Amino acid sequence: MTNLYGENKISKADGRIAFRGIIDSLEAELVEAQVLASECGDKDTCEKLGEVLDYVRKIMAAEVKDTPLELPFLFGLEANEIHRQTHKTCPFVLPSYTQGPVAARINKLRAKVREAELLAVRVFGHANTRDDIILALNRLSSALWWLFCNYIQSLPTE
C-alpha cells in the first residue's frame, strides 16, 4: 500500500501509481537530454527541454494534488498552436542516427510521452477523470515533435 492523496492509501498495483512512475522516468530522461544538449553546446535546445521538464512537473503536481491542469505554453507558443504547426509545417521525417544524439534523444522523449499518454488513457480515460492530463500529454507529444523537426531543420546540410 502507498499514499495516493494525503492519508488515502491504495495498492501499489493501482494504475495511478504506474502513471506517476512513468512521469518520474520522463522527468529523469528530460534531465539526461538537457545534459546531452548542454554537452553538445546546444543551449537553445537545453532551455527548451527545460520548459518541457517544468511542464511535466506540473502534470505530476496536478495529478498528485488532484488539481486541474492547464495546457502548456511552450517555446513561446500555445499548445494548440504547436499542435497545428506540427500538422501543417513539420515535414514527415523518419528519425535517423545521422541526425545526431540530440535529435535521437528528443525523439525518444516524444515516444516516452506517447507511452505516458496511452497509460493515462488506460488509467483515467474510462472514468473521464483526468481528460486534462490526457490532452496535455497529447499536446506535449506534439511539442516534442515540433522541437525535433525544428532541430533537424537547423542541422547543416551536406
Buried (B, 14 or more C-beta within 10 A) or exposed (E): EEEBEEEEEBEEEBBBBBBBEBBEEBBEBBEBBBEBBBEBEBEEBBEBBBBBBEBBBBBBEBBBEEEEBEBBEBBEBEBEBBBEBBEEEBEEBEBEEEBBEBBBBBBBBBEBBBBBBBBBBEBBBEEEEBBBBBBBBBBBBBBBBBBBBBBBEEEEEE
